[in-house]
Amino acid sequence: MSQSVKGTIRQISQEKKFGNMLKKSLILETDDKYPQKLEIEFVNDKINLLHGYDQGEKVEIGYNLRGREWTSPKNEVKYFMSLSGWKIDRSVGLTNATQNQDRKEAQVDDLAF
């Protein structure tokens, strides 16, 4: 099931290795009336998508909802759910001024007629 969510990055974890799998996660705080803090995992090659992103940035993340069953050594069955990120876009909340910070607006006095 693929969905997306918008919000602000609150934390980005260090990369972790589990066997032959790499995982990095982030905490995203939604912009809803009642904000939610969601952990979204990026696995293996999707970790590279997080390069260049920092805490405090507004983003939109595409994710898949994953669920799994686990049986404990005591034979108790438990169910776990995770959000697995596959896309991240920082276009949320950007304005022309924030996208072009290296450009200065021309002053009317500077223009030659």
Secondary structure, DSSP 8 states (H G I E B T S, - for coil): -EEEEEEEEEEE---EEETTEEEEEEEEEE-SSS--EEEEEEEGGGGGGGTT--TT-EEEEEEEEEEEEEE-TT--EEEEEEEEEEEEETTTT--HHHHTTTS----GGG---
